[in-house]
Amino acid sequence: MEDSYTRLLRAAKELDKGDNPAEVARLLGISDQTIQNWKTRGVPNSKLVKIEEKIGVLPKWIATGRGEMTKPTSIQADSSLTKEQRQMLSLMSRIDKDARDALLKVGELLSRPFERRKKDVEHNPKRRMGEEAYGDAVDSSAFTYSEDEPKQLEKRKQK
């Protein structure tokens, strides 16, 4: 079972507020020694409001581990979004920045109409499968687009 100190560090990391105790201590305006003391004594209740202000994690969750880690965002209250859209946004808010950036790039690619993606590949062969990042190590021939793509996939499965 996690203690309040472990929950504090986990929340800071998940919310991109600090990757280690020293960063969290600086954010909260306390010494490294003070935060190390919390490791054995627990996070004092008197600091929970400041933690909420600086990190965005709810005091009840830090103290007990029960309930939600953070306040529901306006995403959940926005009735113009579908359930799936709210779920995606909620998940995105919980992952680290590098993963969010990668997902945004994938999302941009996938949101293009199929015909435009096909033209991108035809006009820039390196776009086939990330050759810009991986050089010639990627066999991009397996990722080309064609009208009878399902047939090609079936043939590849049989090989």
C-alpha positions as a Markdown table, in Angstrom:
| # | Residue | x | y | z |
|---|---|---|---|---|
| 1 | Met | 0.0 | 0.0 | 0.0 |
| 2 | Glu | 1.3 | 3.4 | -0.9 |
| 3 | Asp | 2.0 | 6.0 | 1.7 |
| 4 | Ser | 1.3 | 9.7 | 1.4 |
| 5 | Tyr | 4.9 | 10.5 | 0.4 |
| 6 | Thr | 4.9 | 7.9 | -2.4 |
| 7 | Arg | 1.5 | 9.2 | -3.6 |
| 8 | Leu | 2.9 | 12.8 | -3.6 |
| 9 | Leu | 5.9 | 11.8 | -5.7 |
| 10 | Arg | 3.7 | 9.7 | -8.1 |
| 11 | Ala | 1.2 | 12.5 | -8.6 |
| 12 | Ala | 4.0 | 15.1 | -9.2 |
| 13 | Lys | 5.5 | 12.8 | -11.8 |
| 14 | Glu | 2.2 | 11.9 | -13.5 |
| 15 | Leu | 1.2 | 15.6 | -13.7 |
| 16 | Asp | 4.6 | 16.7 | -15.0 |
| 17 | Lys | 5.4 | 18.7 | -11.9 |
| 18 | Gly | 8.6 | 16.9 | -10.8 |
| 19 | Asp | 10.4 | 13.7 | -11.5 |
| 20 | Asn | 12.2 | 13.4 | -8.1 |
| 21 | Pro | 11.9 | 14.5 | -4.5 |
| 22 | Ala | 14.3 | 17.5 | -4.9 |
| 23 | Glu | 12.2 | 18.9 | -7.8 |
| 24 | Val | 9.0 | 18.5 | -5.7 |
| 25 | Ala | 10.7 | 20.2 | -2.7 |
| 26 | Arg | 11.7 | 23.2 | -4.8 |
| 27 | Leu | 8.2 | 23.5 | -6.3 |
| 28 | Leu | 6.7 | 23.4 | -2.8 |
| 29 | Gly | 9.3 | 25.8 | -1.4 |
| 30 | Ile | 10.6 | 23.4 | 1.2 |
| 31 | Ser | 14.0 | 21.9 | 1.8 |
| 32 | Asp | 15.3 | 18.6 | 0.5 |
| 33 | Gln | 15.6 | 17.5 | 4.1 |
| 34 | Thr | 12.0 | 18.3 | 4.9 |
| 35 | Ile | 10.7 | 16.2 | 2.0 |
| 36 | Gln | 13.0 | 13.4 | 3.0 |
| 37 | Asn | 11.5 | 13.6 | 6.5 |
| 38 | Trp | 8.1 | 13.1 | 4.9 |
| 39 | Lys | 9.3 | 9.8 | 3.6 |
| 40 | Thr | 9.3 | 8.4 | 7.2 |
| 41 | Arg | 6.7 | 10.6 | 8.8 |
| 42 | Gly | 4.2 | 11.1 | 6.0 |
| 43 | Val | 3.0 | 14.3 | 4.4 |
| 44 | Pro | 1.7 | 16.6 | 7.0 |
| 45 | Asn | -2.0 | 17.6 | 6.7 |
| 46 | Ser | -0.9 | 21.3 | 7.0 |
| 47 | Lys | 0.8 | 21.0 | 3.6 |
| 48 | Leu | -2.0 | 19.4 | 1.7 |
| 49 | Val | -3.6 | 22.6 | 0.5 |
| 50 | Lys | -0.3 | 24.0 | -0.7 |
| 51 | Ile | 0.4 | 20.7 | -2.5 |
| 52 | Glu | -3.0 | 21.0 | -4.2 |
| 53 | Glu | -2.2 | 24.6 | -5.3 |
| 54 | Lys | 1.2 | 23.8 | -6.7 |
| 55 | Ile | 0.8 | 20.3 | -8.1 |
| 56 | Gly | -3.0 | 20.0 | -8.6 |
| 57 | Val | -3.6 | 16.8 | -6.7 |
| 58 | Leu | -6.4 | 16.6 | -4.2 |
| 59 | Pro | -5.6 | 16.6 | -0.5 |
| 60 | Lys | -7.8 | 13.6 | 0.2 |
| 61 | Trp | -6.0 | 11.5 | -2.3 |
| 62 | Ile | -2.6 | 12.4 | -1.0 |
| 63 | Ala | -3.7 | 11.7 | 2.6 |
| 64 | Thr | -5.7 | 8.5 | 2.1 |
| 65 | Gly | -5.2 | 7.3 | -1.5 |
| 66 | Arg | -9.0 | 7.2 | -1.9 |
| 67 | Gly | -11.0 | 9.0 | -4.5 |
| 68 | Glu | -9.7 | 10.9 | -7.6 |
| 69 | Met | -6.2 | 12.1 | -7.8 |
| 70 | Thr | -7.2 | 15.4 | -9.4 |
| 71 | Lys | -10.4 | 17.5 | -9.7 |
| 72 | Pro | -12.6 | 16.6 | -12.6 |
| 73 | Thr | -11.7 | 18.9 | -15.4 |
| 74 | Ser | -14.1 | 20.9 | -17.5 |
| 75 | Ile | -13.6 | 18.1 | -20.1 |
| 76 | Gln | -16.0 | 15.9 | -18.1 |
| 77 | Ala | -18.5 | 18.7 | -17.8 |
| 78 | Asp | -18.4 | 19.6 | -21.5 |
| 79 | Ser | -21.6 | 18.0 | -22.9 |
| 80 | Ser | -20.6 | 18.8 | -26.5 |
| 81 | Leu | -18.0 | 16.1 | -26.3 |
| 82 | Thr | -18.8 | 12.4 | -26.8 |
| 83 | Lys | -18.0 | 9.9 | -24.1 |
| 84 | Glu | -15.0 | 8.6 | -26.2 |
| 85 | Gln | -13.6 | 12.2 | -26.6 |
| 86 | Arg | -13.8 | 12.9 | -22.9 |
| 87 | Gln | -12.1 | 9.6 | -22.2 |
| 88 | Met | -9.3 | 10.3 | -24.6 |
| 89 | Leu | -8.7 | 13.8 | -23.2 |
| 90 | Ser | -8.8 | 12.5 | -19.7 |
| 91 | Leu | -6.2 | 9.8 | -20.6 |
| 92 | Met | -4.0 | 12.3 | -22.3 |
| 93 | Ser | -3.9 | 14.5 | -19.2 |
| 94 | Arg | -2.5 | 11.6 | -17.2 |
| 95 | Ile | 0.4 | 10.6 | -19.4 |
| 96 | Asp | 3.8 | 12.3 | -19.6 |
| 97 | Lys | 4.7 | 15.0 | -22.0 |
| 98 | Asp | 6.8 | 12.9 | -24.4 |
| 99 | Ala | 4.0 | 10.4 | -24.8 |
| 100 | Arg | 1.4 | 13.1 | -25.3 |
| 101 | Asp | 3.6 | 14.7 | -28.0 |
| 102 | Ala | 4.0 | 11.3 | -29.8 |
| 103 | Leu | 0.3 | 10.6 | -29.6 |
| 104 | Leu | -0.5 | 14.1 | -31.0 |
| 105 | Lys | 1.7 | 13.4 | -34.0 |
| 106 | Val | 0.1 | 10.0 | -34.6 |
| 107 | Gly | -3.4 | 11.6 | -34.2 |
| 108 | Glu | -2.5 | 14.3 | -36.8 |
| 109 | Leu | -1.5 | 11.7 | -39.3 |
| 110 | Leu | -4.5 | 9.5 | -38.7 |
| 111 | Ser | -6.9 | 12.4 | -38.9 |
| 112 | Arg | -5.9 | 13.1 | -42.5 |
| 113 | Pro | -8.2 | 11.7 | -45.1 |
| 114 | Phe | -6.9 | 8.4 | -46.4 |
| 115 | Glu | -6.4 | 9.8 | -49.9 |
| 116 | Arg | -4.1 | 12.6 | -48.5 |
| 117 | Arg | -2.1 | 10.1 | -46.5 |
| 118 | Lys | -1.7 | 8.0 | -49.7 |
| 119 | Lys | -0.5 | 11.0 | -51.6 |
| 120 | Asp | 2.0 | 11.9 | -48.8 |
| 121 | Val | 3.5 | 8.5 | -49.1 |
| 122 | Glu | 3.6 | 8.6 | -52.9 |
| 123 | His | 5.3 | 12.0 | -52.9 |
| 124 | Asn | 7.6 | 11.4 | -50.0 |
| 125 | Pro | 8.7 | 7.8 | -49.7 |
| 126 | Lys | 10.4 | 8.4 | -46.4 |
| 127 | Arg | 7.0 | 9.1 | -44.9 |
| 128 | Arg | 6.0 | 5.5 | -45.4 |
| 129 | Met | 7.1 | 4.3 | -41.9 |
| 130 | Gly | 9.1 | 6.9 | -40.0 |
| 131 | Glu | 12.3 | 6.5 | -42.1 |
| 132 | Glu | 13.0 | 10.1 | -41.3 |
| 133 | Ala | 13.7 | 8.9 | -37.7 |
| 134 | Tyr | 14.9 | 5.4 | -38.4 |
| 135 | Gly | 16.8 | 5.7 | -41.7 |
| 136 | Asp | 16.9 | 2.7 | -44.0 |
| 137 | Ala | 16.5 | 0.2 | -41.1 |
| 138 | Val | 12.7 | 0.1 | -41.7 |
| 139 | Asp | 11.3 | -2.0 | -44.5 |
| 140 | Ser | 8.8 | 0.5 | -45.7 |
| 141 | Ser | 7.6 | -1.7 | -48.5 |
| 142 | Ala | 5.4 | -3.5 | -46.0 |
| 143 | Phe | 3.6 | -0.2 | -45.2 |
| 144 | Thr | 2.7 | 1.2 | -48.7 |
| 145 | Tyr | -0.9 | 2.0 | -49.5 |
| 146 | Ser | -2.8 | 0.4 | -52.3 |
| 147 | Glu | -6.4 | -0.1 | -53.3 |
| 148 | Asp | -6.3 | -3.8 | -52.4 |
| 149 | Glu | -4.6 | -3.5 | -49.1 |
| 150 | Pro | -6.6 | -6.2 | -47.4 |
| 151 | Lys | -5.4 | -8.7 | -50.0 |
| 152 | Gln | -1.8 | -7.7 | -49.4 |
| 153 | Leu | -2.2 | -8.1 | -45.7 |
| 154 | Glu | -3.6 | -11.6 | -46.1 |
| 155 | Lys | -0.7 | -12.6 | -48.4 |
| 156 | Arg | 1.8 | -11.3 | -45.7 |
| 157 | Lys | 0.1 | -13.3 | -43.1 |
| 158 | Gln | 0.5 | -16.5 | -45.2 |
| 159 | Lys | 4.2 | -16.0 | -45.6 |
